[in-house]
């Protein structure tokens, strides 16, 4: 049993065996989605979140091992490494405690204490610490020589050394930390003369809160204001309490020497300990705030990626606008661009009749099944225009989020896809494809540009990218990918692939035609046995020769399914989807040393509904036809809306106008809510009441409390929008 596995098992409250096996699989190159789906016997059925936790802690503790090696080597080279100290460092698995242990031995710059040592004053410092009743001046006189001109200078240097000892004492540091943790307040003040320029941070011009209770969004807002030069932010407990605790520890009596020790202890706290611990807590609190903000990003992104798809239907997509017109594109079932042009149904051109005839003609000519309208400028007017036309068939109309569409349309990916078209056409195509399959289209955009979450530019960018990429990977593998239609950008998130192999698959498909079996993937250049093991179960091949190639059953289990079918006297094809036959299978008969009941249960569920899409069915939403702009809103109105973003302080709701309204966390329900994500999800249909409208600042305050909106909210709370 490895020490790291043992520590992780305690940290996460998981069995050591599960942790060890998971680390072993990760070390062999297995991905988190693969381990979660196909190695349940090894992990004890751990889910992706637990496996990701093991992965992160394993990396953290391995880095700590490297740090220990460096520290031990550094102390050893100084000739100060004792067996006791070496064991203390080897046994330490707390990063803060480890650095405290190293601090007395850490090579220092020219500190005041170091200068005093070179003057030969360390012996005087040791004498002072014994706190005898003798005269300090008389003792100090013995050190007046060379660079020490008088007794006062000798005492001052000795006190500098004592201050550094206190600062490097692990007990002192932890003691001050404990007070910071319980009682430190975070405060912000406006920088003098920056009041007008930094007006958006006015809530923090004179702000103070207990650090342990300060919400992450407030902390990130203060740090942003500080970074932009508008605020000064500090973290501090009651200084007197910290100093009193330290004095009790180091001051032994009321002698003259004790007075100097007390001054040195006070200096140690104010000059060394407090700034050091404040920096530590500023970093720690920022890290926690980042984690909270990233968690919101991850949850929102997951909901967005798993939004219901319309599926393979012919779509007419419109990127609405006024002066520049509405860009219209027609797409076939595979999302291929068939036609594009611009219409001008709105002011200033007002070509309503001409535009109406054109839309009706396009719907008929391209056999359009659905119309997708971007939710940007003029979307309500465009929706009204589109729904008022008469078509020769039923055509559903959807309003689709444009978040990130402009980023995609100007990207290299879009230029490569549509080199002959401008950004407006590419943007309209993206809107249409988002309706058909949000996941397939959104993977082409940097997750940070999709516009969900809070303070994306303020959090640790490396951690944010890692978390968001992992979320995209999880969603892609949960849904599964049609290897014959998927873009390179979708394939690169499939377990075991990556950008290079994804491109190789697309190139092979282009040169050789569609794949007719999963085994054919092994012919793709550089796609070896390990990559095939990791990716095969997540790739789908409709109409393949082997019926399981279009399911989530891994090729390594095909022989098992074939045996099940044989035992029943049927073919695999006849078994798939036949619930009556599947219920006759006794899983316990097929348990082996590698395949247990959990995997067998997954296989039987998949056989019953092969290749099932975990996403829900798409629905439409209609806004209040009387509300088209901010001026139409009145306090007390109860309106339908769609949740567009979720933060730690509430959620934003689109009620059909340009500006989204905020439902503060305190207005989400009649009871106390600690996490908005427990109450709402992205694109959820909700009913809200308008509490206030600030037309000057373009801010709308809404409520979702049942006591405010009545029973209508509960009737809509489970629906999902686009």
C-alpha angles and dihedrals in degrees: 000000000000118000091231093054089049092051093046091050089056093043093052099028092239131135116271090232092056091048094047093048092047093050089049092053092046091050089054091056100262115151126231095247091049094049092046094049105033108023103053094132091057095047099036091246098305116175127227094267093054093045091049089051091053090048093052095045091046090055091045095051094044089054088050090054089056090049091052091052090052093047094048091049092049094050092043092054088054089055091237102108110119124185090248093051092046091053091046091055094043091053094047117102098165113096094210094048090046092056090046089056091050097044098086089052099039112118106255137208118237099299125178089252092051091051089051091050091054087054089057097250099129092094091055089051090052090049092050091051090059085058099211123183092245124114111279093203091054092050092045091053088069089066098050102115141103109358092002105087099181147357094269092057090049092051091045091053092047090052090051089056092048090050090055091048090053091047091052095046108110090212092055093048094048091045092055090043091055091055092046090051094052104032113014116126125208112219135183131194130185116253107249111261094017097090097107098038093047096042093130087067093051091120087066101043089104106009133148133170139158104273093223090058101037109118116239094242091056093048092049091047091053092047090050090050089049092049091050091052099248101104139043111214127195138174119208143148124206103302093206093058092051093047092047091053092050093046091053089054100048108024110081106177144350098272125131089255090053090057090058091046089052091052089049091050091050090049090048090055098044099038103032117008101043097047090045095049092041090055089047093052093043088056093043094048091047089051091051091047089050090051091051093048093045090050089057090049092050094048093047093045092050091052091047094049092047093048112136114275123221088216132214103344135129109265135194108203126196128197098198127218144148117224095017091046131228116302109221127196132177119214131189126225091281094049094255114155109246103168143356137187142141128254129191110209095147136062137321093031096030094192090160101148094043091048092047093054090048094052093048090048093050092049090054098040095049096035091238117199100184141012122222119200122191114237095231132099114344094006095133093050091046092049090051091048093050097045092050093063125094115232131190090242140022110286122184118215123213132183108220129199113254094197108141095002092116090050091052094045092056095042129105088245091060093043090052091049096045109018093160096053133073128239094268093060092045090050092052091048090052091052091053094046091049089060092050096046119352093188096053092049102039094054086072091065128073102255090229089063096056091084105233125128131022139286094002092166094050102055127081101289095206093053091043093053093046093050095045094046090051090050092052090048091050093050095046093051093043091057097036128224133253100229092204097056105025120112121235088254092058094043093052090067093054113111112273098007122086130173099306098049091041089057091047090054091051091047092049090048091051093050099039106027128242120341113255096190141019090239088063087069087076088070091063109107113263093002098127133179094279094051090046091051091052099043108030098082092053097050119086128205112190114209091015120160091247110055093215090062087081094052139071091252107119117236089240087068098046093098089052092054091044089055091050091052092045092051089055092047095244138106122255089249091055091047096053112094094003102122093184092056093043091054089058091062115102105211094199090067090065101047113126135170089272102033120057136177094276093059091042090052090053091049093051092048090051093048089054094053108013117201092001115179111233091206121102128243118279119247136185130239130206122205125213105283091214094060114075105138142019089265090062093060119099130182112263096030115140110212141173115245147163126238107241102173139010126207136170090264098049140294138287120233131200109219094178103280134095095263120066119220126230123235101197116219089251090059099049096090142355089253131061113285120198098176122032090205088067089064106035141023133203115281091011115151110239140169116231138184121221108238099174141349121209101192094180095056092029093234126147124195115203138181132212096184112135089225088059104040100029126218095325093085095058091052091057101034097099100048123103127217135202 
